[in-house]
Amino acid sequence: MMKESKCFPDLPLTVIARDPEVSALPFIKHGIPADEAYRYEQRWHELQQELSRLSQHGEAIAKGSDHGIHLDKPDQVIECLLKNKESGAWT
């Protein structure tokens, strides 16, 4: 719906997504074939990249975390918040 509306504001946008290499592991542990798990996670990651392109100032990051990014990598969440604050996005 956002893409079709063509009115997403052009402001800093950071999509903090899980790392497909890490997030496939629980699927594999529960019996999903590895190639299928990695393919699923890679496609999901591509969709997150697409989401980040809603803004010309968008980016997507995923480094070493599963679904609980705020628990696995709180430093990355804080870094993104500080970066957006410093950019003036919160004025």
All heavy atoms as an XYZ file, in Angstrom:
729
protein
N       0.811     -1.183      0.000
C       0.000      0.000      0.000
C       0.862      1.258      0.000
O       0.524      2.230     -0.661
C      -0.929     -0.001      1.214
C      -2.058     -1.001      1.094
S      -3.232     -1.147      2.499
C      -2.875      0.173      3.573
N       1.975      1.228      0.750
C       2.845      2.399      0.808
C       3.440      2.709     -0.553
O       3.511      3.857     -0.950
C       3.967      2.199      1.827
C       3.504      2.217      3.264
S       2.715      3.757      3.751
C       4.045      4.915      3.564
N       3.882      1.659     -1.272
C       4.478      1.890     -2.587
C       3.460      2.493     -3.538
O       3.777      3.380     -4.314
C       5.034      0.596     -3.173
C       6.327      0.154     -2.532
C       7.054     -0.918     -3.295
C       6.212     -2.043     -3.755
N       6.960     -3.147     -4.346
N       2.230      2.020     -3.490
C       1.194      2.498     -4.386
C       0.780      3.925     -4.058
O       0.416      4.691     -4.945
C      -0.010      1.569     -4.340
C       0.273      0.209     -4.951
C      -0.871     -0.771     -4.752
O      -1.959     -0.361     -4.304
O      -0.651     -1.956     -5.043
N       0.844      4.324     -2.790
C       0.418      5.667     -2.415
C       1.412      6.729     -2.871
O       1.054      7.878     -3.040
C       0.223      5.765     -0.902
O       1.466      5.755     -0.244
N       2.662      6.343     -3.052
C       3.730      7.233     -3.508
C       3.854      8.491     -2.638
O       4.266      9.537     -3.106
C       3.529      7.619     -4.966
C       3.545      6.430     -5.910
C       3.554      6.886     -7.342
C       3.372      5.809     -8.345
N       4.051      4.635     -8.347
N       3.508      8.375     -1.359
C       3.612      9.552     -0.501
C       4.412      9.271      0.772
O       4.237      9.935      1.757
C       2.228     10.091     -0.169
S       1.230      8.979      0.833
N       5.276      8.271      0.731
C       6.117      8.014      1.899
C       7.069      9.190      2.051
O       7.710      9.602      1.091
C       6.898      6.707      1.725
C       7.574      6.255      2.980
C       6.896      5.480      3.900
C       8.877      6.625      3.257
C       7.504      5.068      5.067
C       9.494      6.216      4.422
C       8.809      5.434      5.337
N       7.178      9.752      3.235
C       8.047     10.927      3.398
C       9.511     10.574      3.170
O       9.972      9.499      3.550
C       7.795     11.352      4.843
C       7.249     10.151      5.527
C       6.551      9.338      4.473
N      10.222     11.486      2.539
C      11.633     11.264      2.242
C      12.474     11.690      3.440
O      13.036     12.778      3.474
C      12.037     12.026      0.983
C      13.374     11.565      0.445
O      13.736     10.402      0.688
O      14.056     12.366     -0.206
N      12.509     10.838      4.430
C      13.287     11.108      5.626
C      14.120      9.886      5.957
O      13.947      8.835      5.359
C      12.346     11.482      6.781
C      11.122     10.613      7.041
C      11.429      9.414      7.881
C      10.070     11.468      7.696
N      15.051     10.026      6.889
C      15.891      8.872      7.229
C      15.039      7.684      7.664
O      14.101      7.829      8.451
C      16.749      9.380      8.389
C      16.793     10.848      8.197
C      15.446     11.224      7.635
N      15.344      6.542      7.122
C      14.607      5.315      7.413
C      15.618      4.186      7.549
O      16.369      3.909      6.625
C      13.619      4.996      6.281
C      12.956      3.623      6.305
C      12.027      3.496      7.513
C      12.194      3.389      5.011
N      15.639      3.564      8.699
C      16.524      2.425      8.914
C      15.684      1.210      9.236
O      14.926      1.211     10.203
C      17.512      2.689     10.065
O      18.235      3.894      9.803
C      18.492      1.537     10.212
N      15.795      0.202      8.406
C      15.107     -1.066      8.641
C      16.133     -1.988      9.300
O      17.132     -2.351      8.682
C      14.584     -1.674      7.320
C      13.945     -3.030      7.573
C      13.614     -0.717      6.646
N      15.890     -2.318     10.541
C      16.793     -3.210     11.277
C      16.190     -4.601     11.181
O      15.202     -4.912     11.843
C      16.938     -2.775     12.741
C      17.327     -1.301     12.841
C      17.977     -3.654     13.438
C      17.305     -0.771     14.257
N      16.771     -5.407     10.347
C      16.212     -6.733     10.051
C      17.110     -7.830     10.611
O      18.299     -7.631     10.809
C      16.072     -6.896      8.540
N      16.521     -8.972     10.822
C      17.314    -10.108     11.290
C      18.282    -10.556     10.191
O      18.032    -10.372      9.012
C      16.412    -11.244     11.728
C      15.556    -11.825     10.605
C      14.585    -12.850     11.172
N      13.846    -13.503     10.119
C      12.552    -13.346      9.904
N      11.860    -12.518     10.663
N      11.951    -13.992      8.936
N      19.360    -11.171     10.604
C      20.392    -11.669      9.702
C      19.943    -13.009      9.124
O      19.688    -13.956      9.875
C      21.690    -11.838     10.496
C      22.881    -12.210      9.649
O      22.706    -12.888      8.613
O      24.001    -11.846     10.033
N      19.815    -13.115      7.796
C      19.314    -14.365      7.225
C      20.188    -15.583      7.538
O      19.680    -16.700      7.653
C      19.257    -14.104      5.722
C      19.912    -12.811      5.478
C      20.079    -12.103      6.780
N      21.467    -15.376      7.703
C      22.354    -16.500      8.028
C      22.082    -17.028      9.432
O      22.175    -18.225      9.681
C      23.820    -16.074      7.899
C      24.237    -15.718      6.481
C      24.147    -16.908      5.537
O      24.551    -18.026      5.932
O      23.669    -16.718      4.405
N      21.750    -16.149     10.335
C      21.487    -16.533     11.721
C      20.058    -17.043     11.885
O      19.809    -18.046     12.553
C      21.737    -15.332     12.669
C      21.345    -15.675     14.093
C      23.189    -14.895     12.601
N      19.119    -16.360     11.263
C      17.709    -16.690     11.487
C      17.263    -17.977     10.805
O      16.221    -18.530     11.151
C      16.815    -15.521     11.059
O      17.045    -15.188      9.719
N      18.044    -18.481      9.879
C      17.705    -19.768      9.250
C      18.002    -20.943     10.181
O      17.379    -22.004     10.066
C      18.478    -19.934      7.944
N      18.905    -20.759     11.114
C      19.348    -21.864     11.969
C      18.228    -22.494     12.809
O      18.158    -23.728     12.889
C      20.514    -21.414     12.849
C      21.766    -20.967     12.074
C      22.838    -20.473     13.042
C      22.290    -22.074     11.187
N      17.330    -21.721     13.434
C      16.237    -22.374     14.169
C      15.317    -23.199     13.266
O      14.819    -24.247     13.684
C      15.472    -21.199     14.795
C      16.480    -20.105     14.884
C      17.356    -20.278     13.671
N      15.097    -22.741     12.031
C      14.286    -23.530     11.101
C      14.947    -24.884     10.837
O      14.290    -25.922     10.847
C      14.108    -22.796      9.765
C      13.206    -21.600      9.841
C      13.701    -20.329      9.585
C      11.864    -21.726     10.149
C      12.869    -19.222      9.630
C      11.018    -20.634     10.205
C      11.528    -19.372      9.942
N      16.243    -24.849     10.606
C      17.000    -26.071     10.321
C      16.959    -26.997     11.546
O      16.753    -28.201     11.410
C      18.444    -25.727      9.919
C      18.436    -24.929      8.603
C      19.297    -26.981      9.799
C      19.753    -24.252      8.276
N      17.108    -26.392     12.722
C      17.069    -27.171     13.968
C      15.737    -27.906     14.127
O      15.680    -28.988     14.691
C      17.298    -26.234     15.158
C      17.295    -26.914     16.491
C      17.522    -25.916     17.606
C      17.408    -26.597     18.956
N      17.539    -25.648     20.053
N      14.654    -27.324     13.598
C      13.335    -27.929     13.711
C      12.942    -28.762     12.488
O      11.777    -29.058     12.268
C      12.283    -26.851     13.995
C      12.366    -26.327     15.386
N      13.189    -25.274     15.735
C      11.756    -26.724     16.528
C      13.077    -25.042     17.013
N      12.215    -25.910     17.530
N      13.947    -29.116     11.670
C      13.705    -30.073     10.600
C      13.448    -29.521      9.209
O      13.228    -30.281      8.277
N      13.471    -28.201      9.051
C      13.316    -27.619      7.714
C      14.637    -27.836      6.965
O      15.710    -27.579      7.510
C      13.002    -26.108      7.799
C      11.746    -25.844      8.627
C      12.914    -25.472      6.417
C      10.465    -26.366      8.044
N      14.597    -28.318      5.736
C      15.840    -28.488      4.975
C      16.621    -27.171      4.886
O      16.021    -26.098      4.691
C      15.360    -28.933      3.594
C      14.006    -29.542      3.836
C      13.422    -28.757      4.968
N      17.931    -27.255      5.045
C      18.776    -26.060      5.091
C      18.598    -25.173      3.867
O      18.479    -23.950      3.999
C      20.242    -26.462      5.254
N      18.578    -25.765      2.670
C      18.459    -24.932      1.475
C      17.135    -24.175      1.457
O      17.076    -23.008      1.060
C      18.646    -25.750      0.194
C      17.595    -26.835      0.016
O      17.113    -27.390      1.014
O      17.251    -27.117     -1.154
N      16.080    -24.802      1.937
C      14.774    -24.138      1.994
C      14.774    -23.021      3.040
O      14.257    -21.926      2.803
C      13.690    -25.156      2.312
C      12.300    -24.604      2.280
C      11.244    -25.674      2.509
O      11.458    -26.835      2.130
O      10.205    -25.322      3.090
N      15.358    -23.288      4.187
C      15.414    -22.281      5.253
C      16.208    -21.062      4.809
O      15.776    -19.922      5.011
C      16.034    -22.891      6.506
N      17.360    -21.283      4.195
C      18.182    -20.157      3.732
C      17.498    -19.403      2.596
O      17.554    -18.176      2.542
C      19.575    -20.629      3.305
C      20.460    -20.961      4.474
C      20.913    -22.259      4.674
C      20.837    -19.988      5.389
C      21.726    -22.570      5.762
C      21.643    -20.291      6.477
C      22.084    -21.577      6.656
O      22.879    -21.874      7.730
N      16.822    -20.115      1.712
C      16.115    -19.466      0.605
C      14.982    -18.587      1.141
O      14.795    -17.453      0.700
C      15.596    -20.521     -0.368
C      15.120    -19.964     -1.684
C      14.851    -21.031     -2.741
N      14.014    -22.130     -2.276
C      14.440    -23.392     -2.114
N      15.686    -23.730     -2.403
N      13.623    -24.333     -1.688
N      14.233    -19.103      2.098
C      13.155    -18.339      2.720
C      13.699    -17.069      3.375
O      13.171    -15.971      3.175
C      12.441    -19.208      3.762
C      11.445    -18.436      4.596
C      10.154    -18.207      4.133
C      11.806    -17.929      5.847
C       9.244    -17.491      4.895
C      10.900    -17.213      6.608
C       9.626    -16.991      6.130
O       8.748    -16.276      6.885
N      14.740    -17.233      4.176
C      15.305    -16.085      4.889
C      15.917    -15.066      3.925
O      15.818    -13.866      4.156
C      16.340    -16.540      5.921
C      15.705    -17.148      7.144
C      14.776    -16.187      7.879
O      15.122    -15.001      8.054
O      13.687    -16.624      8.287
N      16.528    -15.535      2.856
C      17.101    -14.610      1.880
C      16.004    -13.791      1.206
O      16.147    -12.597      1.007
C      17.936    -15.351      0.827
C      18.666    -14.423     -0.116
C      19.559    -13.419      0.596
O      20.302    -13.758      1.517
N      19.495    -12.174      0.190
N      14.888    -14.442      0.875
C      13.771    -13.715      0.254
C      13.190    -12.696      1.222
O      12.878    -11.572      0.850
C      12.689    -14.697     -0.218
C      11.509    -14.025     -0.842
C      11.906    -13.256     -2.108
N      10.757    -12.561     -2.636
C      10.764    -11.295     -3.033
N      11.874    -10.593     -3.010
N       9.667    -10.733     -3.486
N      13.051    -13.096      2.480
C      12.541    -12.176      3.490
C      13.468    -10.973      3.610
O      13.010     -9.827      3.698
C      12.410    -12.894      4.837
C      11.745    -12.048      5.884
C      10.414    -11.949      6.124
C      12.390    -11.174      6.799
N      10.188    -11.056      7.142
C      11.392    -10.560      7.583
C      13.718    -10.835      7.037
C      11.674     -9.643      8.578
C      14.005     -9.915      8.031
C      12.977     -9.337      8.797
N      14.768    -11.217      3.586
C      15.751    -10.133      3.672
C      15.636     -9.202      2.458
O      15.737     -7.981      2.601
C      17.159    -10.712      3.795
C      18.196     -9.683      4.058
N      18.273     -8.996      5.245
C      19.183     -9.195      3.277
C      19.276     -8.138      5.177
N      19.835     -8.240      4.003
N      15.423     -9.755      1.283
C      15.235     -8.931      0.086
C      14.025     -8.014      0.245
O      14.053     -6.856     -0.173
C      15.073     -9.817     -1.149
C      16.331    -10.540     -1.559
C      16.086    -11.649     -2.568
O      14.932    -11.825     -3.023
O      17.060    -12.350     -2.909
N      12.970     -8.523      0.850
C      11.781     -7.699      1.082
C      12.079     -6.560      2.066
O      11.553     -5.449      1.916
C      10.625     -8.555      1.592
C      10.067     -9.554      0.587
C       9.094    -10.515      1.268
C       9.400     -8.834     -0.576
N      12.931     -6.813      3.037
C      13.315     -5.756      3.971
C      14.164     -4.695      3.264
O      14.031     -3.501      3.537
C      14.071     -6.340      5.170
C      13.277     -7.367      5.950
C      11.873     -6.910      6.265
O      11.670     -5.923      6.966
N      10.884     -7.616      5.746
N      15.023     -5.135      2.355
C      15.806     -4.191      1.553
C      14.873     -3.312      0.728
O      15.064     -2.099      0.637
C      16.767     -4.949      0.622
C      17.858     -5.706      1.312
C      18.976     -4.804      1.770
O      19.127     -3.685      1.310
N      19.770     -5.295      2.697
N      13.867     -3.927      0.138
C      12.886     -3.189     -0.657
C      12.155     -2.162      0.215
O      11.938     -1.022     -0.203
C      11.895     -4.172     -1.273
C      10.901     -3.542     -2.213
C       9.975     -4.575     -2.835
O      10.433     -5.690     -3.163
O       8.787     -4.251     -2.989
N      11.800     -2.558      1.408
C      11.140     -1.642      2.337
C      12.020     -0.428      2.630
O      11.538      0.701      2.666
C      10.802     -2.390      3.628
C      10.092     -1.618      4.720
C       8.730     -1.148      4.250
C       9.951     -2.497      5.953
N      13.303     -0.653      2.798
C      14.213      0.455      3.104
C      14.312      1.457      1.950
O      14.650      2.616      2.161
C      15.606     -0.064      3.460
O      16.305     -0.502      2.319
N      13.980      1.018      0.747
C      14.062      1.908     -0.408
C      12.823      2.790     -0.580
O      12.718      3.538     -1.547
C      14.330      1.098     -1.676
C      15.746      0.513     -1.705
C      16.113     -0.079     -3.049
N      15.390     -1.293     -3.362
C      15.772     -2.529     -3.028
N      16.890     -2.714     -2.368
N      15.057     -3.571     -3.373
N      11.898      2.730      0.372
C      10.764      3.653      0.330
C      11.237      5.095      0.466
O      10.594      6.017     -0.013
C       9.765      3.334      1.447
C       8.945      2.071      1.266
C       8.127      1.793      2.522
C       8.043      2.176      0.051
N      12.353      5.291      1.132
C      12.934      6.619      1.299
C      14.269      6.676      0.569
O      15.025      5.699      0.567
C      13.168      6.908      2.783
O      13.924      8.081      2.953
N      14.571      7.812     -0.015
C      15.887      7.978     -0.646
C      16.991      7.946      0.401
O      18.155      7.752      0.085
C      15.943      9.292     -1.415
C      15.109      9.305     -2.658
C      15.217     10.624     -3.411
O      15.922     11.539     -3.011
N      14.503     10.707     -4.518
N      16.620      8.135      1.654
C      17.584      8.129      2.750
C      17.479      6.842      3.568
O      17.861      6.816      4.729
C      17.353      9.347      3.658
C      17.430     10.635      2.928
N      18.615     11.189      2.512
C      16.452     11.466      2.497
C      18.361     12.310      1.864
N      17.058     12.513      1.849
N      16.945      5.793      2.961
C      16.740      4.548      3.674
C      17.927      3.605      3.584
O      18.726      3.666      2.652
N      18.017      2.748      4.567
C      19.027      1.689      4.567
C      18.487      0.515      5.368
O      17.607      0.669      6.201
C      20.347      2.173      5.162
C      20.277      2.466      6.648
C      21.625      2.809      7.251
O      22.642      2.225      6.842
O      21.657      3.650      8.154
N      19.005     -0.654      5.082
C      18.634     -1.852      5.838
C      19.905     -2.476      6.384
O      20.915     -2.546      5.691
C      17.895     -2.839      4.933
N      19.842     -2.883      7.621
C      20.998     -3.545      8.212
C      20.553     -4.858      8.846
O      19.419     -4.999      9.289
C      21.716     -2.671      9.260
C      20.797     -2.362     10.444
C      22.241     -1.391      8.646
C      21.532     -1.781     11.613
N      21.441     -5.799      8.858
C      21.218     -7.092      9.508
C      22.584     -7.678      9.797
O      23.302     -8.042      8.883
C      20.425     -8.020      8.603
N      22.949     -7.707     11.048
C      24.269     -8.203     11.403
C      24.193     -9.111     12.616
O      24.030     -8.640     13.733
C      25.220     -7.032     11.710
C      25.403     -6.060     10.575
C      26.219     -4.875     11.029
C      26.235     -3.789      9.965
N      26.761     -2.526     10.484
N      24.247    -10.394     12.398
C      24.407    -11.351     13.485
C      23.267    -11.497     14.472
O      23.501    -11.883     15.606
N      22.046    -11.214     14.053
C      20.937    -11.306     14.984
C      19.798    -12.129     14.408
O      19.582    -12.166     13.206
C      20.414     -9.911     15.312
O      19.305     -9.991     16.165
N      19.046    -12.741     15.298
C      17.818    -13.419     14.913
C      16.666    -12.431     15.118
O      16.873    -11.218     15.127
C      17.633    -14.692     15.739
C      16.627    -15.666     15.134
O      16.048    -15.359     14.076
O      16.418    -16.739     15.718
N      15.481    -12.921     15.349
C      14.280    -12.083     15.430
C      14.332    -11.072     16.579
O      13.828     -9.970     16.445
C      13.044    -12.975     15.568
C      11.760    -12.230     15.456
N      11.288    -11.745     14.255
C      10.860    -11.882     16.388
C      10.148    -11.119     14.460
N       9.864    -11.201     15.744
N      14.942    -11.410     17.684
C      15.015    -10.510     18.844
C      16.222     -9.587     18.758
O      17.100     -9.635     19.621
N      16.249     -8.741     17.778
C      17.401     -7.869     17.538
C      17.702     -6.996     18.756
O      18.857     -6.796     19.118
C      17.176     -7.004     16.287
C      17.015     -7.903     15.063
C      18.318     -6.012     16.084
C      16.468     -7.216     13.842
N      16.665     -6.489     19.391
C      16.856     -5.641     20.571
C      17.517     -6.403     21.722
O      18.153     -5.798     22.580
C      15.523     -5.036     21.009
C      14.518     -6.054     21.441
N      13.960     -6.976     20.565
C      13.977     -6.308     22.651
C      13.122     -7.751     21.227
N      13.110     -7.373     22.485
N      17.398     -7.726     21.722
C      18.043     -8.549     22.740
C      19.415     -9.040     22.285
O      20.364     -9.057     23.065
C      17.158     -9.751     23.080
C      15.769     -9.421     23.632
C      14.929    -10.688     23.744
C      15.877     -8.722     24.971
N      19.499     -9.459     21.008
C      20.747    -10.004     20.473
C      21.806     -8.924     20.230
O      22.985     -9.141     20.492
C      20.504    -10.730     19.141
C      19.635    -11.960     19.276
O      19.531    -12.495     20.402
O      19.071    -12.393     18.261
N      21.364     -7.801     19.710
C      22.292     -6.736     19.310
C      21.765     -5.357     19.711
O      21.496     -4.501     18.858
C      22.508     -6.775     17.786
C      23.135     -8.048     17.266
C      24.570     -8.138     17.696
C      25.213     -9.379     17.103
N      26.628     -9.428     17.345
N      21.584     -5.105     21.000
C      21.054     -3.804     21.402
C      21.935     -2.647     20.953
O      21.443     -1.548     20.696
C      20.970     -3.896     22.928
C      21.903     -4.992     23.305
C      21.910     -5.943     22.139
N      23.236     -2.895     20.829
C      24.145     -1.843     20.378
C      23.796     -1.362     18.970
O      23.910     -0.166     18.669
C      25.596     -2.322     20.431
C      25.833     -3.607     19.656
O      24.970     -4.518     19.712
O      26.884     -3.714     19.001
N      23.336     -2.260     18.102
C      22.954     -1.857     16.753
C      21.701     -0.994     16.777
O      21.583     -0.026     16.027
C      22.727     -3.078     15.870
C      24.005     -3.781     15.488
C      23.748     -4.948     14.564
O      22.768     -4.977     13.826
N      24.646     -5.921     14.593
N      20.758     -1.334     17.643
C      19.534     -0.541     17.758
C      19.880      0.861     18.262
O      19.434      1.869     17.693
C      18.514     -1.233     18.692
C      17.287     -0.362     18.895
C      18.126     -2.600     18.138
N      20.696      0.935     19.284
C      21.112      2.227     19.836
C      21.870      3.035     18.796
O      21.635      4.239     18.631
C      21.949      2.023     21.116
C      21.067      1.444     22.223
C      22.601      3.330     21.557
C      21.827      0.920     23.416
N      22.776      2.384     18.070
C      23.547      3.066     17.024
C      22.626      3.686     15.975
O      22.819      4.824     15.559
C      24.504      2.064     16.370
C      25.388      2.640     15.301
C      26.279      1.567     14.681
O      26.755      0.690     15.417
O      26.476      1.630     13.459
N      21.603      2.958     15.560
C      20.656      3.478     14.565
C      19.873      4.663     15.113
O      19.664      5.657     14.403
C      19.691      2.386     14.115
S      20.476      1.148     13.092
N      19.444      4.559     16.358
C      18.706      5.661     16.964
C      19.563      6.914     17.056
O      19.110      8.017     16.721
C      18.207      5.254     18.352
C      17.109      4.197     18.385
C      16.878      3.702     19.803
C      15.828      4.738     17.784
N      20.799      6.751     17.501
C      21.693      7.900     17.614
C      22.011      8.508     16.251
O      22.050      9.731     16.097
C      22.985      7.503     18.337
C      22.823      7.162     19.814
C      24.139      6.636     20.383
C      22.334      8.373     20.591
N      22.202      7.658     15.265
C      22.488      8.143     13.918
C      21.327      8.978     13.382
O      21.520     10.050     12.821
C      22.768      6.961     12.983
C      23.092      7.354     11.571
C      23.354      6.109     10.730
C      23.502      6.463      9.272
N      23.650      5.266      8.443
N      20.109      8.488     13.572
C      18.944      9.235     13.106
C      18.755     10.522     13.902
O      18.357     11.539     13.351
C      17.689      8.376     13.143
C      17.638      7.402     11.980
O      18.130      7.691     10.901
N      17.048      6.258     12.202
N      19.046     10.491     15.194
C      18.940     11.695     16.006
C      19.943     12.743     15.521
O      19.597     13.913     15.351
C      19.180     11.369     17.473
C      19.056     12.577     18.366
C      19.320     12.237     19.807
C      19.182     13.509     20.629
N      19.779     13.372     21.936
N      21.188     12.311     15.285
C      22.228     13.231     14.829
C      21.928     13.797     13.435
O      22.352     14.901     13.115
C      23.586     12.525     14.837
C      24.091     12.227     16.226
C      25.282     11.297     16.229
O      25.774     10.900     15.168
O      25.725     10.942     17.346
N      21.180     13.057     12.633
C      20.874     13.529     11.279
C      19.821     14.636     11.286
O      19.555     15.246     10.257
C      20.370     12.363     10.410
O      19.041     12.014     10.787
N      19.220     14.870     12.451
C      18.170     15.891     12.533
C      16.785     15.353     12.255
O      15.837     16.112     12.145
N      16.660     14.053     12.140
C      15.371     13.453     11.814
C      14.346     13.658     12.933
O      13.158     13.564     12.686
C      15.545     11.969     11.541
N      14.789     13.948     14.147
C      13.877     14.066     15.272
C      13.598     15.510     15.665
O      13.140     15.780     16.739
C      14.436     13.344     16.489
C      14.567     11.877     16.287
C      14.184     11.135     15.215
C      15.134     10.952     17.204
N      14.470      9.826     15.398
C      15.057      9.669     16.601
C      15.686     11.077     18.451
C      15.514      8.538     17.237
C      16.149      9.938     19.076
C      16.061      8.685     18.477
N      13.880     16.434     14.804
C      13.646     17.846     15.171
C      12.238     18.268     14.905
O      11.493     17.632     14.226
C      14.616     18.770     14.418
O      14.417     18.583     13.018
C      16.022     18.500     14.818
